[in-house]
Amino acid sequence: MKILHFACLAGLLWLTGCATNGTPGTSGNGPFNNESSSGATNHNPVIPNGPLRPITAGQAAGSEVASLSTPADLWDRIRRGFAMPDLQHELVQDREQWYASRPDYMQRMTERSSKYLFHIVEELELRGMPTELALLPYIESAFNPQAVSSAKAAGMWQFMPATGNYFDLKQNAFRDDRRDVLASTRAALDYLQKLHRMFGDWHLALAAYNWGEGSVGRAIARNKKAGLGTRYTDLNMPAETRMYVPKLQAVKNIVANPDAFRTELPLIENHPYFQTVDITHDIDVALVAQLAGVREADFRALNPSFHRPTIFAAGTPQILLPWDNARVFQRNLEAKNQGQYASWTVWTVPTTMTVADASQRTGMGESDLRSLNNIPPRMLIKAGSALMVPRTTTTRQDVSAHLADNGQLAFTPEIVTRRTTVRAGKRDTVRSIAQRYRLSADNVADWNNVKAGAAFKAGQQVVVFLPVRMGKGPSAGRSTSRTADKKAPAPARKGGKPARKRR
């Protein structure tokens, strides 16, 4: 037995020596030794002072300890990421009652969000941002990516056109990235991070998101000058901004404890709703939906930035599809080997022209051309505009990246003119009349069947075609006869009858 005792003691001493060699800062090969074969410096881990002690139940329930259990659903995951200070204000209670008293509205809003919330929460966690911000589209747009405000803010994050441009959200004739799920979320989180760095406070950052950083900065400066506080609740701000954070806090409180507000949140699974799919050539939205086995309305709900029937791969190389339908689409796309993928292409208008002229040039009905390209009435299409037109069976080339990213539609009003007669004064000529009314001398000569160098007698009636807005001026008082409005500008044809001029 003594021999066995000494053997155990010797083994224990040997193990103690191994542990000593493996401690940080030694040359041993223990688990804490990070010295590489290239001679890199050892990394010394942080060792707590004193002996290790088990944590208490209170510490385990606190935010300092990460839970190892998987969230039951996405709502649970959002709750675990709450990190913003709560706003204590009577307006919060007011908004809680408002939302809680409208269960149908809350149900529609939360069901709509189920397509997008997982992606937003993922992005917030990757950036280390509070997950309350995933609830912000409830306040901005009720999670409607097609929402447009009276101030022309668009998408579920409600970007104004100029702010969207600043954050590289393309807005052209074919798509509006302010509505794009991935692009607008990226831009919104970039903007919120920027605002938080500026103000160092999430409530002020949210106020600036709604009101503008310049407005919040000036409000803070005014309060500082007056010796007042500079917190969110201290600032003088518009009513919409005053209610902004209370609305978010109210939704946060309802999500945190729906039972307390007699609210039922729809189940949102803690997994992706959609995935990205690459496209390598222009393709119709209807064909994508068909190959993926989804309704076109469901496809557009995930890809709300497209406002034309064809997707141009050079500008949008990825689309979003429901998780289970993405593989279906890829398989069916690979199997498709007949026919073309896109029914439409882009034609750059070479010169300013009427819709009728563009219709003849493209072989498309005038009403269809107007409808497809949203051309308003009484407008000319300006040179350089990008029109969507039918793609012929012989077209092999897809729309270029430059057009897909930068194509715009621009219009100029068709000038409406009215036949007017004016009295010539002493020494008036064709050229002086033309100069007075900013007309072409050739046109004035043709309208009056005289030569361009002719002179008029004093009091002679001279026919001119004037824009309607000019016909209301002082010179109109001298007119003696008028006919129905005519569209111009109009160089005359031979024979003296006016013809329409294209601009």
C-alpha positions as CSV (number, residue, x, y, z in Angstrom):
1,M,0.0,0.0,0.0
2,K,2.9,2.4,0.8
3,I,4.3,1.7,-2.7
4,L,0.9,2.6,-4.2
5,H,0.6,5.8,-2.0
6,F,4.1,6.9,-3.1
7,A,3.2,6.2,-6.8
8,C,0.0,8.3,-6.6
9,L,1.9,11.1,-4.9
10,A,4.6,11.1,-7.6
11,G,1.9,11.2,-10.3
12,L,0.3,14.2,-8.6
13,L,3.6,16.0,-8.5
14,W,4.2,15.3,-12.2
15,L,0.8,16.6,-13.1
16,T,1.4,19.8,-11.1
17,G,4.6,20.4,-13.0
18,C,2.8,20.0,-16.3
19,A,0.2,22.6,-15.2
20,T,2.9,25.0,-14.1
21,N,4.6,24.7,-17.5
22,G,1.3,25.5,-19.2
23,T,0.5,28.7,-17.4
24,P,0.5,32.0,-19.2
25,G,3.9,33.7,-19.8
26,T,5.9,30.4,-19.7
27,S,7.4,28.6,-22.6
28,G,5.3,25.5,-22.1
29,N,2.6,24.2,-24.6
30,G,-0.4,24.5,-22.3
31,P,-3.8,25.6,-23.5
32,F,-3.1,29.3,-22.7
33,N,0.1,29.5,-24.7
34,N,-0.6,31.3,-28.0
35,E,3.0,31.5,-29.1
36,S,3.1,30.4,-32.8
37,S,5.9,28.7,-34.6
38,S,6.8,32.1,-36.1
39,G,7.8,33.4,-32.7
40,A,4.7,35.5,-32.0
41,T,4.3,37.0,-28.5
42,N,2.3,35.1,-25.9
43,H,-1.3,36.3,-25.3
44,N,-2.1,36.6,-21.6
45,P,-5.7,36.1,-20.8
46,V,-7.5,38.1,-18.2
47,I,-7.6,36.2,-14.9
48,P,-10.1,37.3,-12.3
49,N,-8.8,38.4,-8.9
50,G,-9.3,35.8,-6.2
51,P,-10.9,32.4,-6.4
52,L,-13.8,31.7,-8.9
53,R,-17.2,31.8,-7.4
54,P,-20.6,30.6,-8.8
55,I,-22.9,33.4,-10.1
56,T,-26.1,34.1,-8.3
57,A,-29.6,33.5,-9.9
58,G,-30.0,37.3,-10.1
59,Q,-26.7,37.6,-12.1
60,A,-27.8,34.8,-14.4
61,A,-31.0,36.6,-15.2
62,G,-29.3,39.9,-15.8
63,S,-28.0,41.3,-19.1
64,E,-24.4,40.7,-18.1
65,V,-24.7,37.0,-18.7
66,A,-25.5,35.7,-22.2
67,S,-28.2,33.1,-22.4
68,L,-27.2,29.8,-24.0
69,S,-30.8,28.9,-24.8
70,T,-32.1,29.5,-28.3
71,P,-34.8,32.2,-28.5
72,A,-38.2,30.6,-28.8
73,D,-39.2,33.0,-31.6
74,L,-38.1,36.3,-33.1
75,W,-40.0,38.3,-30.6
76,D,-38.0,36.7,-27.8
77,R,-34.8,37.4,-29.7
78,I,-35.7,41.1,-30.1
79,R,-36.5,41.3,-26.3
80,R,-33.1,39.9,-25.4
81,G,-31.4,42.7,-27.5
82,F,-33.2,45.6,-25.9
83,A,-30.4,48.1,-24.9
84,M,-31.9,51.6,-25.1
85,P,-32.8,53.5,-22.0
86,D,-36.6,53.5,-21.4
87,L,-38.4,56.8,-21.9
88,Q,-40.6,57.7,-18.9
89,H,-43.2,60.1,-20.2
90,E,-47.0,60.5,-20.1
91,L,-47.0,60.4,-23.9
92,V,-45.7,56.8,-23.8
93,Q,-48.8,55.8,-21.8
94,D,-51.0,57.7,-24.3
95,R,-49.5,55.8,-27.3
96,E,-49.6,52.5,-25.4
97,Q,-53.4,52.9,-25.1
98,W,-53.7,54.0,-28.7
99,Y,-52.0,50.9,-30.1
100,A,-53.6,48.5,-27.5
101,S,-57.0,49.7,-28.4
102,R,-56.5,48.8,-32.1
103,P,-55.8,45.1,-32.1
104,D,-56.7,44.7,-35.8
105,Y,-54.2,47.4,-36.8
106,M,-51.5,45.8,-34.6
107,Q,-52.3,42.4,-36.2
108,R,-52.0,43.7,-39.8
109,M,-48.8,45.6,-39.0
110,T,-47.0,42.8,-37.2
111,E,-48.0,40.2,-39.8
112,R,-46.7,42.5,-42.6
113,S,-43.4,42.8,-40.7
114,S,-42.9,39.0,-40.5
115,K,-41.2,39.1,-44.0
116,Y,-38.6,41.6,-43.0
117,L,-37.9,41.5,-39.2
118,F,-35.5,38.6,-39.2
119,H,-33.1,40.3,-41.6
120,I,-33.3,43.6,-39.7
121,V,-32.6,41.9,-36.4
122,E,-29.6,40.1,-37.9
123,E,-28.2,43.4,-39.2
124,L,-28.6,45.1,-35.9
125,E,-26.9,42.3,-34.0
126,L,-24.0,42.3,-36.4
127,R,-23.5,46.0,-35.8
128,G,-24.0,45.7,-32.0
129,M,-27.0,48.1,-32.2
130,P,-30.1,47.9,-29.9
131,T,-32.8,45.6,-31.3
132,E,-35.5,48.2,-30.4
133,L,-34.5,49.8,-33.7
134,A,-36.0,46.8,-35.5
135,L,-39.4,48.2,-34.4
136,L,-38.8,51.6,-35.9
137,P,-40.5,50.8,-39.3
138,Y,-43.7,50.3,-37.3
139,I,-43.5,54.0,-36.5
140,E,-42.3,55.1,-39.9
141,S,-44.5,53.2,-42.3
142,A,-46.3,50.4,-40.4
143,F,-43.8,48.1,-42.3
144,N,-45.3,49.0,-45.7
145,P,-42.4,49.3,-48.2
146,Q,-44.6,51.0,-50.6
147,A,-45.6,53.8,-48.2
148,V,-45.1,57.4,-49.4
149,S,-45.5,60.4,-47.1
150,S,-46.9,63.8,-48.1
151,A,-43.3,65.0,-48.0
152,K,-42.3,62.4,-50.6
153,A,-40.4,60.1,-48.1
154,A,-40.7,56.5,-49.4
155,G,-40.2,52.9,-48.2
156,M,-40.5,51.3,-44.8
157,W,-37.7,53.4,-43.5
158,Q,-39.1,56.6,-45.1
159,F,-36.1,58.1,-46.8
160,M,-36.5,61.5,-48.4
161,P,-35.1,61.7,-52.0
162,A,-32.0,63.7,-51.1
163,T,-31.2,61.6,-48.0
164,G,-31.6,58.5,-50.1
165,N,-29.2,59.8,-52.7
166,Y,-26.7,60.6,-49.9
167,F,-26.8,57.0,-48.7
168,D,-26.5,55.6,-52.3
169,L,-30.1,54.6,-52.7
170,K,-30.7,54.7,-56.5
171,Q,-33.9,56.4,-57.7
172,N,-34.4,56.2,-61.4
173,A,-36.9,55.3,-64.1
174,F,-36.8,51.6,-63.2
175,R,-36.4,51.2,-59.5
176,D,-36.4,53.1,-56.2
177,D,-33.9,51.6,-53.7
178,R,-35.6,53.6,-50.9
179,R,-38.1,50.7,-51.0
180,D,-35.5,48.0,-51.4
181,V,-35.5,45.7,-48.3
182,L,-31.7,45.2,-48.1
183,A,-30.5,48.5,-49.4
184,S,-32.9,50.7,-47.4
185,T,-32.1,48.7,-44.2
186,R,-28.4,49.1,-44.7
187,A,-28.9,52.9,-45.3
188,A,-31.2,53.3,-42.3
189,L,-28.8,51.6,-39.9
190,D,-25.8,53.6,-41.4
191,Y,-27.8,56.8,-40.8
192,L,-28.8,55.8,-37.2
193,Q,-25.2,54.9,-36.3
194,K,-24.0,58.2,-37.7
195,L,-26.6,60.1,-35.7
196,H,-25.8,58.2,-32.5
197,R,-22.1,59.1,-33.0
198,M,-23.1,62.8,-33.4
199,F,-25.4,63.1,-30.4
200,G,-24.2,60.2,-28.1
201,D,-27.8,59.4,-27.2
202,W,-30.3,57.1,-28.9
203,H,-33.3,59.3,-28.2
204,L,-31.6,62.3,-29.7
205,A,-30.5,60.2,-32.6
206,L,-34.1,59.1,-33.3
207,A,-35.3,62.7,-33.1
208,A,-32.7,63.6,-35.7
209,Y,-33.8,60.7,-37.9
210,N,-37.3,62.2,-37.9
211,W,-36.5,65.9,-37.7
212,G,-33.0,66.2,-39.2
213,E,-29.6,66.5,-37.5
214,G,-29.4,70.2,-38.2
215,S,-32.7,70.9,-36.5
216,V,-31.8,68.8,-33.4
217,G,-28.3,70.4,-33.2
218,R,-29.8,73.9,-33.3
219,A,-32.4,73.0,-30.6
220,I,-29.6,71.7,-28.4
221,A,-27.6,74.9,-29.0
222,R,-30.6,77.1,-28.1
223,N,-31.1,75.2,-24.8
224,K,-27.5,75.4,-23.9
225,K,-27.5,79.1,-24.5
226,A,-30.6,79.5,-22.3
227,G,-29.1,77.2,-19.6
228,L,-31.7,74.5,-20.1
229,G,-31.3,70.8,-20.4
230,T,-30.4,69.1,-23.6
231,R,-32.2,65.7,-23.3
232,Y,-34.9,64.6,-25.7
233,T,-37.6,65.7,-23.3
234,D,-36.0,69.1,-22.8
235,L,-36.0,70.2,-26.4
236,N,-38.6,72.3,-28.2
237,M,-39.5,70.3,-31.2
238,P,-42.5,69.8,-33.6
239,A,-45.4,67.7,-32.4
240,E,-44.5,64.8,-34.8
241,T,-40.9,64.6,-33.4
242,R,-42.2,65.0,-29.8
243,M,-44.4,61.9,-30.3
244,Y,-41.7,59.9,-32.2
245,V,-39.8,58.3,-29.4
246,P,-42.9,57.8,-27.2
247,K,-44.4,55.8,-30.1
248,L,-41.4,53.6,-30.3
249,Q,-41.3,53.2,-26.6
250,A,-44.9,52.2,-26.6
251,V,-44.4,49.5,-29.2
252,K,-41.3,48.3,-27.3
253,N,-43.4,48.0,-24.1
254,I,-46.1,46.1,-25.9
255,V,-43.6,43.7,-27.5
256,A,-41.9,43.3,-24.1
257,N,-45.1,42.3,-22.4
258,P,-48.0,41.8,-24.8
259,D,-50.2,40.1,-22.2
260,A,-50.1,43.3,-20.1
261,F,-51.7,45.1,-23.0
262,R,-54.1,42.3,-24.0
263,T,-52.3,42.1,-27.3
264,E,-51.5,39.0,-29.3
265,L,-48.4,39.0,-31.4
266,P,-48.4,36.7,-34.4
267,L,-45.7,34.0,-34.3
268,I,-42.6,34.9,-36.2
269,E,-40.1,32.1,-36.4
270,N,-36.5,32.8,-35.6
271,H,-35.2,31.9,-39.0
272,P,-34.8,33.7,-42.4
273,Y,-38.0,34.4,-44.4
274,F,-36.1,35.0,-47.7
275,Q,-32.8,34.5,-49.3
276,T,-31.0,36.3,-52.1
277,V,-30.8,34.8,-55.6
278,D,-28.5,35.9,-58.3
279,I,-29.8,36.8,-61.8
280,T,-27.4,37.0,-64.8
281,H,-29.7,38.5,-67.4
282,D,-32.7,40.7,-67.8
283,I,-35.9,38.9,-66.8
284,D,-39.6,39.8,-66.5
285,V,-41.1,40.0,-63.0
286,A,-44.0,37.7,-64.1
287,L,-41.5,35.1,-65.3
288,V,-39.6,35.1,-62.0
289,A,-42.9,34.6,-60.1
290,Q,-43.9,31.8,-62.4
291,L,-40.5,30.0,-62.1
292,A,-40.4,30.4,-58.4
293,G,-44.0,29.3,-57.9
294,V,-45.1,32.4,-56.0
295,R,-47.7,35.0,-56.6
296,E,-46.5,38.1,-58.3
297,A,-47.8,40.2,-55.4
298,D,-45.7,38.1,-53.0
299,F,-42.7,38.6,-55.1
300,R,-43.2,42.4,-55.2
301,A,-43.6,42.4,-51.4
302,L,-40.0,41.2,-51.1
303,N,-38.8,43.3,-54.1
304,P,-40.8,46.5,-53.7
305,S,-38.1,48.7,-55.4
306,F,-39.1,47.5,-58.9
307,H,-41.7,49.7,-60.5
308,R,-41.4,48.3,-64.0
309,P,-42.3,44.8,-65.4
310,T,-38.7,43.8,-66.2
311,I,-35.7,43.5,-63.9
312,F,-32.4,44.6,-65.4
313,A,-29.6,42.4,-64.2
314,A,-26.9,45.0,-64.7
315,G,-28.5,47.2,-62.1
316,T,-30.1,44.6,-59.8
317,P,-28.0,41.4,-59.9
318,Q,-29.9,39.9,-56.9
319,I,-33.5,39.4,-56.1
320,L,-35.2,38.1,-52.9
321,L,-37.4,35.0,-52.8
322,P,-39.1,33.1,-50.0
323,W,-36.6,30.7,-48.6
324,D,-38.3,27.5,-49.9
325,N,-39.0,29.0,-53.3
326,A,-35.5,30.1,-54.1
327,R,-34.3,26.6,-54.9
328,V,-37.4,26.1,-57.0
329,F,-36.7,29.2,-59.0
330,Q,-33.0,28.2,-59.6
331,R,-34.0,24.7,-60.7
332,N,-36.7,25.9,-63.1
333,L,-34.5,28.7,-64.5
334,E,-31.7,26.2,-65.3
335,A,-34.3,24.0,-67.0
336,K,-35.7,26.9,-69.2
337,N,-33.9,26.8,-72.5
338,Q,-36.5,28.2,-74.9
339,G,-37.8,31.7,-75.5
340,Q,-36.5,35.0,-74.1
341,Y,-36.4,36.0,-70.4
342,A,-37.3,39.7,-70.9
343,S,-40.2,41.2,-72.9
344,W,-39.0,44.8,-72.4
345,T,-35.8,46.8,-73.0
346,V,-34.8,50.4,-72.8
347,W,-34.7,53.0,-75.7
348,T,-32.9,56.3,-75.2
349,V,-34.9,59.1,-76.8
350,P,-32.6,60.8,-79.4
351,T,-34.4,64.1,-79.5
352,T,-37.3,65.8,-77.7
353,M,-40.5,64.5,-79.2
354,T,-44.2,64.0,-78.6
355,V,-45.6,60.7,-77.2
356,A,-47.2,60.1,-80.7
357,D,-43.8,60.3,-82.3
358,A,-42.2,58.0,-79.8
359,S,-45.1,55.6,-80.2
360,Q,-44.4,55.5,-84.0
361,R,-40.7,55.0,-83.5
362,T,-41.1,52.1,-81.1
363,G,-44.1,50.4,-82.7
364,M,-46.1,50.7,-79.5
365,G,-49.5,52.1,-79.0
366,E,-49.6,55.6,-77.6
367,S,-51.8,54.7,-74.6
368,D,-49.6,51.7,-73.8
369,L,-46.4,53.7,-74.0
370,R,-47.9,56.3,-71.6
371,S,-49.1,53.7,-69.2
372,L,-45.9,51.7,-69.0
373,N,-43.7,54.7,-68.6
374,N,-46.0,56.9,-66.5
375,I,-46.0,59.7,-69.0
376,P,-48.4,62.5,-67.9
377,P,-50.7,64.2,-70.4
378,R,-49.7,67.3,-72.4
379,M,-46.0,66.5,-72.1
380,L,-43.1,66.1,-74.6
381,I,-40.5,63.5,-73.8
382,K,-37.1,65.2,-73.5
383,A,-34.0,64.0,-75.3
384,G,-31.9,61.5,-73.3
385,S,-34.9,60.0,-71.5
386,A,-34.9,56.2,-71.0
387,L,-38.2,54.7,-72.2
388,M,-39.2,51.1,-71.6
389,V,-40.2,49.6,-75.0
390,P,-41.0,46.1,-76.3
391,R,-37.9,43.9,-76.8
392,T,-37.9,42.2,-80.2
393,T,-37.0,38.6,-80.7
394,T,-33.8,39.6,-82.4
395,T,-32.5,41.7,-79.4
396,R,-29.6,39.8,-77.8
397,Q,-28.1,42.5,-75.6
398,D,-29.3,43.3,-72.1
399,V,-29.7,46.8,-70.8
400,S,-26.3,48.3,-69.8
401,A,-25.3,49.0,-66.2
402,H,-25.2,52.7,-67.0
403,L,-28.8,52.8,-68.1
404,A,-30.0,50.4,-65.5
405,D,-28.5,52.6,-62.7
406,N,-29.0,56.1,-64.2
407,G,-31.9,56.0,-66.6
408,Q,-34.3,58.8,-66.1
409,L,-37.5,60.1,-67.7
410,A,-37.7,63.9,-68.2
411,F,-40.6,65.8,-69.7
412,T,-41.3,69.3,-70.9
413,P,-44.8,70.8,-71.3
414,E,-46.3,70.9,-74.7
415,I,-46.9,74.7,-75.3
416,V,-50.5,75.5,-75.8
417,T,-51.0,78.4,-78.2
418,R,-54.0,80.4,-79.3
419,R,-54.6,82.2,-82.6
420,T,-54.5,85.9,-81.9
421,T,-54.7,89.0,-84.0
422,V,-52.8,92.1,-83.0
423,R,-52.7,95.6,-84.5
424,A,-49.5,96.7,-86.1
425,G,-48.0,100.0,-85.0
426,K,-46.2,102.6,-87.0
427,R,-43.1,101.2,-88.7
428,D,-43.9,97.6,-87.5
429,T,-42.4,94.9,-89.6
430,V,-42.5,91.1,-89.6
431,R,-39.3,91.1,-87.7
432,S,-40.3,93.7,-85.1
433,I,-43.6,91.8,-84.4
434,A,-41.7,88.5,-84.1
435,Q,-39.2,90.1,-81.7
436,R,-41.9,91.6,-79.6
437,Y,-43.7,88.3,-79.0
438,R,-40.6,86.1,-79.1
439,L,-41.6,84.3,-82.2
440,S,-39.9,83.2,-85.4
441,A,-40.0,85.8,-88.2
442,D,-40.5,83.0,-90.7
443,N,-43.6,81.8,-88.7
444,V,-45.1,85.3,-88.5
445,A,-44.5,85.8,-92.3
446,D,-46.1,82.4,-93.1
447,W,-49.1,83.0,-90.8
448,N,-49.8,86.3,-92.6
449,N,-48.8,85.2,-96.2
450,V,-46.1,87.8,-96.5
451,K,-42.4,87.8,-96.9
452,A,-40.0,87.7,-93.9
453,G,-38.8,91.2,-94.7
454,A,-42.3,92.8,-95.2
455,A,-43.6,95.8,-93.3
456,F,-47.1,96.2,-91.9
457,K,-49.3,99.3,-92.2
458,A,-50.2,101.1,-89.0
459,G,-53.4,99.5,-87.5
460,Q,-53.1,96.4,-89.8
461,Q,-54.4,93.1,-88.2
462,V,-51.4,90.7,-87.8
463,V,-52.1,87.0,-87.0
464,V,-49.8,85.4,-84.4
465,F,-50.0,82.2,-82.4
466,L,-49.2,83.0,-78.8
467,P,-48.8,80.8,-75.7
468,V,-51.9,81.0,-73.6
469,R,-50.0,82.4,-70.6
470,M,-48.8,85.3,-72.9
471,G,-52.3,85.8,-74.3
472,K,-53.4,87.0,-70.9
473,G,-50.9,89.8,-70.9
474,P,-51.3,93.5,-71.9
475,S,-50.8,92.7,-75.6
476,A,-53.8,90.4,-75.5
477,G,-56.0,93.5,-75.1
478,R,-55.3,94.4,-78.6
479,S,-56.5,91.1,-80.1
480,T,-59.6,91.2,-82.3
481,S,-60.3,87.5,-82.9
482,R,-59.4,84.2,-81.2
483,T,-59.9,80.5,-82.0
484,A,-59.8,77.4,-79.9
485,D,-56.5,76.5,-78.2
486,K,-54.0,74.7,-80.3
487,K,-50.9,72.8,-79.4
488,A,-47.7,74.2,-80.7
489,P,-44.9,75.3,-81.1
490,A,-45.7,75.5,-84.8
491,P,-43.6,76.2,-87.8
492,A,-45.9,76.9,-90.8
493,R,-46.3,74.6,-93.7
494,K,-46.5,76.2,-97.1
495,G,-49.8,77.7,-97.8
496,G,-49.8,79.7,-94.6
497,K,-51.5,77.2,-92.3
498,P,-49.8,76.6,-89.0
499,A,-48.2,73.2,-88.2
500,R,-47.1,71.7,-84.9
501,K,-43.5,72.0,-84.1
502,R,-41.6,69.4,-82.1
503,R,-39.3,70.5,-79.3
